[in-house]
């Protein structure tokens, strides 16, 4: 994450330096040659707008967890084996969320409360017996998980990562 930001900062500095040199840069001598479109900076510096927006990995992990929660809520009549698999996936996603939330907190991308809420989700999921699958999640635990998830979602939105349309569609289905 930090390496990407440093790389983007260096690239932006280079582009700024080239632009200032092309414009004359103030009191300095005018540029010896004019820059034509064929002499523009390399394609490596051309970045599409969608690619320039940096996505926080912790939010991506949360979005995956949210999608899985929506899937669990939409399939209450799933077979026992499928419920066990969904619980295992949910626990794995919560582990990934904690790892990514720690990195986001350390780098300053997200506040500490995201890590706290990710730990709450994992704590509630760890209390569920694997053999019961998603049926083992009590209503009180699910409420706590959903409250913590909502807090993480608000933090991601505040950081500029909005919930994907896929998640919104899954919630309404």
N, C-alpha and C positions, 0 to 999 in steps of 0.2 A: 504494500500500500504506500509506504513512504517512498520507496524507490520510484513508483509510478509518478508520484507528485513531484519528486525532484527532477525526473526526466521531463515532465511537462513544463516545469519552471525553466529548465535549461533550454528547452525548445522554444518557449515563449521569449526568453531573453535573446536567443539567436535571431528570431524573426524580428524582434524589436530593433536589434542592432543593424540588421540588413535594411530594414525600413528606414531607419534614421540615416544610414549611409546613403541610401538612394535619394532621400529627400534633401540631402545637403547638410543636415544636422546643425543648422544655425550659422555661426560665424566662421565655420571652417570653409575650405575651398569647395567650390561646387564639384559634384561628382563628375568624373572624367567621361563617363558614358551613361546614357540613359538606360534604364532597365526596361526591357520589352517583355511582353507576356511569355515569350518563348524562353526567356532567361529567368523566369520566376523560380523561387525556391523549390527544392525537390519535392516529389510527390509524398515523401515520408512525412513532411510537415503538414500536408493537406489531410485534415481530419473532418469527417462528417460530424454534424451537430450531435446526432445520437451517440456517436462513439466518444465525443468529448465529455459527455455527462458521466461523471464517475459514480458508479453504484457501490454502495457500502456492502461488503460481503455479509455482515451480520444481518442486514435488512433482507438480502437475498435468502439467507438461511431462514429468517423468520417467515418470509413469504412462502417458502416450501412447507414449513411447519403449519402455517395457516391453511394452505391448500389441503394438507393431509387431515387437519381437523374438520374441514368442510366435507371431505370425503367420508370421514367417520360418521359425521352427523347425517349425511345423506343416505347412508347404508346401514340403518339399524337392524335390518333383517338379514345381514350377511351371514355366511356360514361361519362356524366356529374357527376353522382353519384360517379363513380370510381375516377374521377379527384378531387372531393371534399375530398374523403377519402385519396388519395395520398398526398394532401396538408396538411391535418390534421396530417398524419403520419410524413411528412417532418418537420412540426413545432414541433412535439413531439421529434423527433430525434435531432433537433437543441437545444432544451431545455436540453436534456440529454448531448449533446456535451458540452454545456457551463458548466454544473455542473462538468463533468469529466475534462474539460480543466482547471477549477479553481483548482481542486485537484492536477492535474499534475503540474501546475505552482507552487503551494504552496510546493509540495514535491520536486520540482526541476527536475522532469522528462522531462518537456517540457518548452520551452521559453515562455515568456509572449505574444509574437506575435500570438501564437496559440489561446490564450484566446481572443485577440483582433479580430482575424479573425472569430472566432466562434460567437462573438457578432455582427460582420458585417453581417454574414449569417442570424442570428436571426432577426436583424433589417430589412433586406430586405424582409424576409418572413413575418414579422409582418405587413408590408404594403399591403400585398395581402389580398383581401376580401375573406372570407371563402366561400361565395356563388358562386364565380366564379371558385373556385378550382384552379388547376394548370394553367388554361387558364388566370388567373389573374396575373400571373408572367410576367412582361414586359421583353422585350429583354435586356434592360439595367440592370434591377435587376438580371436577370439570369446570365449575364456576370459578374456582381459583385460577385454573389454567387459562380460562377465557379472559379473566380480568388482567392477568399478567400479560397475556398476548395483546390485549387492547392497549396496554401501556407501552409495550414495545412498538406497536404500530404507530402510535402517536409520536414517539421519539423519531422513528424513521421518517414520518411525514414532515416533522419539524426540520430534519436534516436534508429534506429534499427528495427522498425516495418514496414515491407514492405507491400504493397498493396496485399491483397489476390488474388489468381487466379480467384476466383468467381467474383470479381469486374472487373478484366481485361476482363473476358469473357463477362460480361454484357455490358461493354463499346463497344466491337466490334460487339455485336449482333444488 
